[in-house]
Amino acid sequence: MAGCVPPPLAVLGLLVLLAPHAAWPTVFLPASKAHELLARWRRAGSYLLEELFEGHLEKECWEEICVYEEAREVFEDDETTDEFWRTYMGGSPCASQPCLNNGSCQDSIRGYACTCAPGYEGPNCAFAESECHPLRLDGCQHFCYPGPESYTCSCARGHKLGQDRRSCLPHGVRVEPSVLSAARGPREASRTFCLSRGR
């Protein structure tokens, strides 16, 4: 019986191989431990045929974690529900008057939107359309000069202003518009330099 391993040695070898695996953590938790990981709140109004009755604001949104659909059951009206939901989810962001330069603010769920006055732009209406801003995505590729109505772009030595009056092309090299738009992404806007005349 050359090549056969005696049974006691075979069992011992199997135990040596499997022992490290028994100490490794498993993917699954026992039921007694699972509740520690997967926390779930018990619904306050979880009784038989709950959905047949009219919604109750205290029960739906104060005694338990409120979701939009439950608030909608209480108010049964989109406009009133939206007004409640904006306050419930984060107050009124427009109360701090985030829109600058006479911009008007419109509350939305978990945020706001500004409508800018003529001549201003940006998420908070902070940028005058005639000024240069490094964060402007449609701004000048090289240099920017503010003006009374708008800004003016210019290019570094060895380049000329493109047809869009913002991009800069090397002298004597023709670049297809599709190649130019692919090359200019959000990173290009960060390379814009703003210069003030007379300063």
C-alpha positions in Angstrom: 0.0 0.0 0.0 2.5 2.5 -1.1 0.9 5.9 -1.4 -1.9 5.3 1.1 -2.0 7.4 4.2 -3.1 5.8 7.4 -6.6 7.0 8.6 -5.4 8.8 11.8 -2.9 10.8 9.8 -5.5 11.6 7.2 -7.9 13.0 9.7 -5.2 15.0 11.4 -4.1 16.5 8.1 -7.7 17.4 7.3 -8.1 19.1 10.6 -4.9 21.1 10.1 -6.2 22.3 6.7 -9.7 23.2 7.9 -8.8 24.7 11.3 -7.8 28.2 10.0 -11.1 28.4 8.0 -13.2 27.9 11.1 -11.6 31.0 12.7 -12.4 33.3 9.7 -15.4 35.5 10.0 -18.4 34.5 8.0 -20.5 36.5 5.6 -23.7 35.9 7.4 -24.6 37.0 10.9 -26.7 34.9 13.3 -30.2 36.2 13.9 -29.3 37.3 17.4 -26.7 39.7 16.0 -28.5 40.8 12.9 -30.7 43.3 14.7 -27.7 45.2 15.8 -26.7 45.9 12.2 -30.0 46.3 10.5 -31.9 48.8 12.7 -35.5 49.4 11.6 -38.0 51.6 13.4 -41.4 50.2 14.2 -44.1 52.2 12.6 -46.4 53.9 15.1 -49.6 53.3 13.2 -49.0 49.7 12.1 -52.4 48.3 12.7 -54.8 46.2 10.6 -56.2 48.1 7.5 -54.3 51.4 8.4 -54.4 52.6 4.8 -58.2 52.6 4.7 -58.4 55.5 7.1 -57.6 59.2 6.6 -54.0 60.2 7.3 -53.1 61.8 10.6 -50.1 64.3 10.7 -49.0 63.5 14.2 -49.1 59.8 13.7 -47.5 59.9 10.2 -44.8 62.5 10.6 -44.0 63.1 14.3 -44.4 59.7 16.0 -42.5 57.9 13.2 -40.1 58.9 10.4 -42.1 60.7 7.8 -41.9 60.0 4.1 -43.4 62.2 1.4 -46.1 59.7 0.5 -47.4 59.6 4.0 -47.4 63.4 4.2 -49.3 63.4 0.9 -51.9 61.1 2.5 -52.5 63.6 5.2 -52.9 66.7 3.0 -54.3 65.1 -0.1 -53.1 68.1 -2.1 -49.7 68.5 -3.9 -49.2 72.2 -3.2 -49.9 71.9 0.6 -47.9 68.8 0.8 -44.9 70.4 -0.9 -45.1 73.5 1.4 -45.1 71.2 4.5 -42.4 69.0 3.1 -40.0 71.9 2.4 -40.3 73.0 6.1 -40.2 69.4 7.4 -37.0 68.5 5.5 -34.9 71.6 6.1 -36.7 74.7 6.8 -36.9 77.6 4.4 -33.5 78.1 2.6 -34.7 81.4 1.1 -35.1 82.9 4.6 -31.4 83.7 4.6 -31.7 85.6 1.3 -29.0 83.6 -0.6 -29.8 85.3 -4.0 -27.6 88.4 -4.4 -28.0 91.6 -6.5 -31.8 91.7 -6.4 -32.2 88.1 -7.4 -35.4 86.3 -6.4 -35.4 83.1 -4.4 -37.7 80.1 -4.9 -37.7 77.4 -2.1 -37.5 73.8 -3.2 -37.2 70.6 -1.3 -33.8 70.6 0.4 -32.6 73.6 -1.5 -33.5 76.8 -3.5 -33.2 78.3 -6.9 -32.3 81.9 -7.8 -33.7 83.8 -10.6 -31.2 86.5 -11.4 -31.8 90.2 -12.2 -30.7 91.3 -15.7 -26.9 91.6 -15.9 -26.2 89.0 -13.2 -25.7 85.2 -13.3 -24.5 82.2 -11.3 -26.1 80.0 -8.7 -26.5 82.9 -6.3 -26.5 85.7 -8.8 -23.1 86.8 -7.6 -21.5 87.3 -11.0 -22.0 90.3 -13.1 -22.2 89.3 -16.8 -19.6 92.0 -17.6 -17.0 90.7 -15.2 -14.4 88.0 -15.5 -14.7 85.0 -13.3 -12.3 82.0 -13.2 -15.2 79.6 -12.4 -17.2 80.7 -15.5 -17.4 77.6 -17.8 -18.1 79.6 -20.9 -15.3 82.2 -20.2 -12.1 83.1 -21.9 -9.5 80.4 -22.6 -6.5 82.7 -21.9 -7.1 86.3 -20.7 -10.3 88.2 -19.8 -10.9 92.0 -19.6 -14.1 93.3 -17.9 -16.1 95.8 -19.9 -19.2 98.0 -19.4 -21.6 95.5 -21.0 -19.6 92.3 -21.2 -16.1 90.9 -20.9 -13.6 90.7 -23.7 -11.2 87.8 -24.3 -7.6 87.9 -25.6 -4.9 85.3 -26.2 -1.3 84.8 -25.2 1.5 85.6 -27.7 1.6 82.9 -30.5 -2.2 82.4 -30.4 -5.2 84.1 -31.9 -8.8 84.5 -30.8 -11.1 81.8 -32.2 -14.4 82.4 -34.0 -16.3 82.0 -30.7 -14.4 85.0 -29.4 -13.4 83.0 -26.3 -11.0 80.2 -27.4 -7.4 80.7 -28.4 -5.8 78.9 -31.4 -2.1 78.6 -32.2 -1.1 80.8 -35.2 -1.1 79.0 -38.5 -2.8 75.8 -37.2 -6.4 75.0 -38.2 -8.4 73.2 -35.5 -11.7 71.6 -36.3 -14.6 72.9 -34.0 -15.3 69.4 -32.8 -11.7 68.9 -31.6 -11.7 72.3 -30.0 -14.9 71.6 -28.0 -13.5 68.2 -26.9 -10.3 69.9 -25.7 -12.1 72.6 -23.7 -13.8 71.1 -20.7 -14.4 72.4 -17.2 -10.7 72.3 -16.5 -10.1 74.9 -19.2 -12.2 77.4 -17.3 -9.8 77.2 -14.3 -7.0 78.4 -16.6 -8.7 81.7 -17.3 -6.8 84.8 -16.2 -8.6 87.9 -15.3 -6.9 91.2 -15.9 -8.1 94.7 -15.0 -7.1 97.6 -17.3 -5.3 100.5 -15.6 -4.5 98.5 -12.5 
